Amino acid sequence: MEELKPVISIRNLRKSYGEKEVLKGINLDIYRGEIIGYIGPNGAGKSTTLKILIGTLGDFSGEVSILGYDVTKDAMEVKKHIGYVPENAMLYEVLTPMEYLLFIGRLYHLEDVQIEKRATELLSLFGLSEVIDTRMSTFSKGMRQKVLLISGLIHNPEIVFLDEPLSGLDANAVILVKEILAKLKEAGKTILYSSHIMDVVEKLSDRIVIINNGEIVANGTFEELKTQGSVASLESVFGSLTGGNQENQTRADDFIQALSSQ
Ligand SMILES: Nc1ncnc2c1ncn2[C@@H]1O[C@H](COP(=O)(O)OP(=O)(O)OP(=O)(O)O)[C@@H](O)[C@H]1O
């Protein structure tokens, strides 16, 4: 039997900003068709990992490959196969969604007719048909997030990276995005996403990877993580592994105290 090869392989990944080491030896293998929830406290190193994977952040040590291509040496090859939905990306606000998606689609060498067809369908699924030709400067956070999501998927990539894809979305849009991620998985795509919404991560991920202070502190299915910590929710696993539970209690007390001080 052929040995199953990971589609994403990270070996001893280290990254520093000046003196500060923010990734301290990350090792991670991800297999075709997996949905991985990548979670951790603010500043843990999630976005940094994602930026290295998509090739926008160099100057790291260790080996990172996607579909067998080195993310640094074979960056152009890697980019053909991946999609990225960034957190709070700058959208070109003077553009309309259609203009923006044409711009992005052309970067992937898609034909204009194909981009227009996909963009029209996808924008309509998100309820944005009426603003397809409206400048995005007046758009709400959720509307922008939807356009960003489409822009990361428009070339139908095999591997999708999403940094906080649910940020700013209302309850209905969260449901839609969850459905879309599940369908992408059904279609055989591999997905790595970061999120702070624990119940979504709990339900949607085949595997959950928790990073704290630049190190992976847990890696397994929700069931596996639960047994490790003998706790009921991902929130409590997260809190116990990243030291947040007790700390949050104290901080909340201090917060209320500070509000009532004279
Ligand atoms: N350009 C930079 N220069 C210096 N330090 C940086 C830079 N970018 C990120 N950092 C630091 O690196 C660490 C990891 O940041 P990163 O954005 O990867 O965290 P994160 O897990 O994505 O956090 P969040 O949940 O807040 O998005 C943080 O301590 C951050 O302050």
The ligand as a MOL file (V3000), in Angstrom:
LIG
                    3D

  0  0  0     0  0            999 V3000
M  V30 BEGIN CTAB
M  V30 COUNTS 31 33 0 0 0
M  V30 BEGIN ATOM
M  V30 1 N 5.5430 42.5250 12.0860 0
M  V30 2 C 5.7200 42.1600 13.3610 0
M  V30 3 N 6.7240 42.6540 14.0930 0
M  V30 4 C 6.9240 42.2830 15.3680 0
M  V30 5 N 6.1370 41.3930 16.0260 0
M  V30 6 C 5.1050 40.8620 15.3420 0
M  V30 7 C 4.8350 41.2160 13.9720 0
M  V30 8 N 3.7530 40.5290 13.5700 0
M  V30 9 C 3.3640 39.7740 14.6260 0
M  V30 10 N 4.1730 39.9830 15.6910 0
M  V30 11 C 4.0830 39.3160 17.0010 0
M  V30 12 O 4.1330 37.9230 16.7880 0
M  V30 13 C 3.2930 37.2550 17.6990 0
M  V30 14 C 2.3590 36.3320 16.9360 0
M  V30 15 O 1.4530 37.1010 16.1640 0
M  V30 16 P 0.3070 36.4590 15.2890 0
M  V30 17 O -0.3510 37.5620 14.5210 0
M  V30 18 O 0.8490 35.3170 14.5100 0
M  V30 19 O -0.6840 35.9030 16.3870 0
M  V30 20 P -2.1540 35.2930 16.2610 0
M  V30 21 O -2.1080 33.9830 16.9660 0
M  V30 22 O -2.5790 35.2840 14.8500 0
M  V30 23 O -3.0060 36.3100 17.1140 0
M  V30 24 P -4.5210 36.8860 16.9390 0
M  V30 25 O -5.4200 35.8550 17.5250 0
M  V30 26 O -4.4720 38.1090 17.8060 0
M  V30 27 O -4.7610 37.1790 15.4980 0
M  V30 28 C 2.5660 38.3220 18.5060 0
M  V30 29 O 3.2420 38.4550 19.7350 0
M  V30 30 C 2.7450 39.5690 17.6750 0
M  V30 31 O 2.8050 40.6910 18.5000 0
M  V30 END ATOM
M  V30 BEGIN BOND
M  V30 1 1 1 2
M  V30 2 1 2 3
M  V30 3 2 2 7
M  V30 4 2 3 4
M  V30 5 1 4 5
M  V30 6 2 5 6
M  V30 7 1 6 7
M  V30 8 1 6 10
M  V30 9 1 7 8
M  V30 10 2 8 9
M  V30 11 1 9 10
M  V30 12 1 10 11
M  V30 13 1 11 12
M  V30 14 1 11 30
M  V30 15 1 12 13
M  V30 16 1 13 14
M  V30 17 1 13 28
M  V30 18 1 14 15
M  V30 19 1 15 16
M  V30 20 2 16 17
M  V30 21 1 16 18
M  V30 22 1 16 19
M  V30 23 1 19 20
M  V30 24 2 20 21
M  V30 25 1 20 22
M  V30 26 1 20 23
M  V30 27 1 23 24
M  V30 28 2 24 25
M  V30 29 1 24 26
M  V30 30 1 24 27
M  V30 31 1 28 29
M  V30 32 1 28 30
M  V30 33 1 30 31
M  V30 END BOND
M  V30 END CTAB
M  END
